[in-house]
C-alpha cells in the first residue's frame, strides 16, 4: 500500500499526528491484506526520511525521474 502524501503542519508534529495517521494506515493495510507499506520523499525532505526510518521503514531505492521538477525521490518500505 502506497503512502502517497503524508503532510503534517510543523505546529502539529509534536502531537504525533503523523504517527497516528501512519498507524491508521498500517491497521487498514493489515485489515485489507496489504502486507507492505511504501512511502517516498524528496532527498531534500530530511524530516520525512527520518520519520519513515523511525517507523521501521527500510530504504528501498531512489528515482531521479519520479518527481516532476527533477528532485530525487527516496523510497522506503515496511512489511506489516
N, CA, C and O of each residue as an XYZ file, in Angstrom:
320
protein
N       0.850     -1.151      0.000
C       0.000      0.000      0.000
C       0.902      1.222      0.000
O       1.821      1.320      0.814
N       0.647      2.145     -0.901
C       1.483      3.336     -1.016
C       0.975      4.462     -0.123
O      -0.214      4.779     -0.104
N       1.894      5.048      0.605
C       1.617      6.280      1.342
C       1.982      7.395      0.366
O       3.141      7.800      0.283
N       0.997      7.883     -0.366
C       1.270      8.825     -1.449
C       1.606     10.212     -0.936
O       2.484     10.877     -1.487
N       0.938     10.652      0.089
C       1.190     12.003      0.604
C       0.827     12.038      2.084
O      -0.334     11.887      2.462
N       1.822     12.236      2.887
C       1.622     12.341      4.331
C       2.229     13.671      4.753
O       3.445     13.791      4.903
N       1.382     14.654      4.941
C       1.844     16.005      5.254
C       1.262     16.427      6.596
O       0.054     16.346      6.819
N       2.135     16.876      7.480
C       1.714     17.348      8.801
C       2.277     18.750      8.995
O       3.467     18.983      8.783
N       1.429     19.668      9.392
C       1.876     21.037      9.662
C       2.925     21.016     10.769
O       2.785     20.269     11.737
N       3.967     21.823     10.640
C       5.016     21.832     11.669
C       4.479     21.999     13.090
O       4.997     21.376     14.016
N       3.468     22.815     13.276
C       2.915     23.032     14.618
C       2.258     21.781     15.191
O       2.133     21.658     16.410
N       1.836     20.854     14.339
C       1.143     19.644     14.796
C       2.084     18.457     14.971
O       1.665     17.413     15.470
N       3.335     18.594     14.574
C       4.265     17.458     14.620
C       4.543     16.974     16.033
O       4.780     15.783     16.233
N       4.521     17.846     16.997
C       4.781     17.438     18.379
C       3.613     16.661     18.979
O       3.762     16.035     20.028
N       2.469     16.695     18.332
C       1.282     15.982     18.821
C       1.152     14.585     18.232
O       0.127     13.928     18.415
N       2.172     14.129     17.532
C       2.222     12.776     16.946
C       1.119     12.539     15.916
O       0.651     11.412     15.751
N       0.711     13.581     15.238
C      -0.336     13.459     14.222
C       0.116     12.519     13.109
O      -0.644     11.642     12.698
N       1.333     12.689     12.620
C       1.847     11.822     11.558
C       1.907     10.371     11.997
O       1.571      9.473     11.226
N       2.328     10.137     13.218
C       2.386      8.766     13.740
C       1.001      8.147     13.828
O       0.820      6.968     13.524
N       0.026      8.941     14.243
C      -1.344      8.411     14.318
C      -1.887      8.098     12.923
O      -2.573      7.094     12.732
N      -1.579      8.954     11.956
C      -2.043      8.683     10.587
C      -1.376      7.432     10.026
O      -2.036      6.609      9.391
N      -0.077      7.284     10.255
C       0.624      6.110      9.751
C       0.151      4.846     10.454
O       0.049      3.791      9.827
N      -0.135      4.938     11.736
C      -0.674      3.797     12.471
C      -2.023      3.372     11.897
O      -2.288      2.180     11.737
N      -2.868      4.346     11.589
C      -4.173      4.035     10.985
C      -3.993      3.392      9.617
O      -4.718      2.459      9.273
N      -3.038      3.878      8.836
C      -2.780      3.284      7.517
C      -2.299      1.844      7.660
O      -2.702      0.975      6.886
N      -1.442      1.588      8.643
C      -0.956      0.227      8.870
C      -2.096     -0.699      9.285
O      -2.174     -1.835      8.819
N      -2.970     -0.223     10.149
C      -4.123     -1.036     10.556
C      -5.027     -1.324      9.366
O      -5.518     -2.443      9.215
N      -5.250     -0.330      8.525
C      -6.069     -0.518      7.325
C      -5.401     -1.534      6.401
O      -6.061     -2.423      5.864
N      -4.082     -1.394      6.220
C      -3.351     -2.324      5.362
C      -3.465     -3.762      5.834
O      -3.649     -4.671      5.025
N      -3.358     -3.972      7.131
C      -3.488     -5.331      7.661
C      -4.913     -5.847      7.484
O      -5.112     -7.009      7.128
N      -5.896     -4.997      7.729
C      -7.293     -5.415      7.614
C      -7.661     -5.781      6.181
O      -8.495     -6.658      5.959
N      -7.041     -5.114      5.210
C      -7.368     -5.347      3.801
C      -6.263     -6.099      3.067
O      -6.153     -6.023      1.843
N      -5.453     -6.820      3.821
C      -4.431     -7.718      3.289
C      -3.473     -7.023      2.321
O      -3.182     -7.522      1.235
N      -3.005     -5.880      2.743
C      -1.951     -5.159      2.024
C      -0.723     -5.242      2.925
O      -0.552     -4.398      3.804
N       0.135     -6.243      2.723
C       1.169     -6.562      3.705
C       2.376     -5.625      3.753
O       3.246     -5.789      4.609
N       2.442     -4.655      2.855
C       3.606     -3.772      2.815
C       3.183     -2.324      2.654
O       2.312     -2.009      1.843
N       3.803     -1.443      3.432
C       3.624     -0.006      3.248
C       4.823      0.518      2.475
O       5.959      0.124      2.740
N       4.577      1.395      1.530
C       5.638      2.024      0.748
C       5.458      3.528      0.848
O       4.365      4.049      0.630
N       6.531      4.216      1.175
C       6.491      5.670      1.250
C       7.626      6.267      0.451
O       8.609      5.590      0.152
N       7.492      7.524      0.107
C       8.567      8.197     -0.621
C       8.650      9.644     -0.187
O       7.684     10.222      0.311
N       9.818     10.213     -0.386
C      10.031     11.632     -0.101
C      11.213     12.116     -0.925
O      12.003     11.321     -1.432
N      11.318     13.399     -1.045
C      12.431     14.018     -1.753
C      13.703     13.923     -0.913
O      13.643     13.855      0.314
N      14.837     13.918     -1.579
C      16.107     13.938     -0.846
C      16.247     15.219     -0.032
O      17.062     15.280      0.889
N      15.474     16.227     -0.356
C      15.513     17.492      0.388
C      14.681     17.441      1.673
O      14.748     18.358      2.490
N      13.904     16.382      1.852
C      12.994     16.299      2.992
C      13.552     15.352      4.060
O      13.086     14.223      4.213
N      14.550     15.833      4.787
C      15.168     15.019      5.839
C      14.181     14.625      6.927
O      14.272     13.532      7.485
N      13.237     15.513      7.231
C      12.250     15.232      8.277
C      11.442     13.989      7.910
O      11.245     13.109      8.748
N      10.976     13.910      6.667
C      10.180     12.752      6.235
C      11.022     11.481      6.213
O      10.555     10.427      6.644
N      12.250     11.565      5.721
C      13.114     10.380      5.667
C      13.366      9.832      7.069
O      13.315      8.620      7.280
N      13.636     10.709      8.018
C      13.851     10.260      9.400
C      12.567      9.685     10.003
O      12.614      8.714     10.759
N      11.423     10.285      9.668
C      10.133      9.786     10.155
C       9.923      8.348      9.693
O       9.589      7.483     10.502
N      10.115      8.084      8.409
C       9.955      6.715      7.903
C      10.916      5.761      8.614
O      10.527      4.656      8.991
N      12.147      6.176      8.794
C      13.124      5.302      9.439
C      12.762      5.034     10.896
O      12.927      3.911     11.372
N      12.275      6.038     11.608
C      11.837      5.822     13.000
C      10.700      4.810     13.063
O      10.577      4.075     14.043
N       9.877      4.767     12.038
C       8.751      3.849     11.988
C       9.149      2.460     11.488
O       8.285      1.609     11.278
N      10.430      2.227     11.299
C      10.897      0.905     10.896
C      10.902      0.660      9.401
O      11.087     -0.474      8.961
N      10.703      1.705      8.615
C      10.784      1.555      7.165
C      12.249      1.370      6.777
O      13.148      1.909      7.423
N      12.473      0.609      5.726
C      13.819      0.385      5.199
C      13.951      1.086      3.855
O      12.986      1.211      3.102
N      15.155      1.536      3.575
C      15.426      2.189      2.301
C      15.296      1.165      1.180
O      15.862      0.075      1.264
N      14.549      1.513      0.125
C      14.311      0.581     -0.977
C      14.963      1.029     -2.278
O      15.119      0.222     -3.195
N      15.343      2.283     -2.377
C      15.963      2.773     -3.606
C      15.601      4.220     -3.859
O      15.028      4.898     -3.007
N      15.947      4.674     -5.043
C      15.669      6.064     -5.394
C      15.342      6.165     -6.876
O      15.588      5.237     -7.646
N      14.791      7.293     -7.259
C      14.489      7.563     -8.667
C      14.792      9.022     -8.957
O      14.416      9.914     -8.196
N      15.469      9.248    -10.055
C      15.754     10.613    -10.491
C      14.643     11.157    -11.379
O      14.689     12.319    -11.782
N      13.646     10.331    -11.690
C      12.586     10.740    -12.618
C      11.183     10.646    -12.017
O      10.200     10.741    -12.752
N      11.069     10.465    -10.722
C       9.759     10.265    -10.103
C       8.999     11.568     -9.924
O       7.805     11.636    -10.218
N       9.674     12.597     -9.448
C       9.033     13.896     -9.219
C       9.174     14.778    -10.458
O      10.185     14.709    -11.156
N       8.173     15.602    -10.733
C       8.160     16.370    -11.987
C       9.255     17.427    -12.116
O       9.635     17.767    -13.236
N       9.762     17.948    -11.031
C      10.763     19.018    -11.127
C      12.196     18.506    -11.048
O      13.120     19.285    -10.813
N      12.384     17.221    -11.240
C      13.724     16.663    -11.245
C      14.316     16.382     -9.877
O      15.493     16.036     -9.774
N      13.520     16.524     -8.821
C      14.022     16.174     -7.493
C      14.167     14.658     -7.404
O      13.402     13.914     -8.018
N      15.132     14.221     -6.652
C      15.352     12.788     -6.478
C      14.417     12.272     -5.389
O      14.325     12.851     -4.307
N      13.730     11.180     -5.690
C      12.809     10.557     -4.736
C      13.506      9.397     -4.033
O      14.181      8.586     -4.666
N      13.333      9.331     -2.726
C      13.795      8.200     -1.930
C      12.589      7.335     -1.606
O      11.538      7.853     -1.227
N      12.727      6.023     -1.749
C      11.632      5.098     -1.478
C      11.965      4.256     -0.254
O      13.094      3.800     -0.074
N      10.951      4.065      0.578
C      11.081      3.280      1.797
C       9.939      2.263      1.851
O       8.861      2.513      1.312
N      10.171      1.120      2.499
C       9.098      0.137      2.649
C       9.118     -0.440      4.061
O      10.134     -0.420      4.755
N       7.967     -0.948      4.451
C       7.839     -1.624      5.741
C       6.829     -2.752      5.608
O       5.685     -2.533      5.208
N       7.263     -3.959      5.948
C       6.342     -5.096      5.978
C       5.494     -4.992      7.238
O       5.990     -4.625      8.304
N       4.215     -5.316      7.108
C       3.303     -5.248      8.257
C       3.214     -6.590      8.955
O       2.493     -6.725      9.944
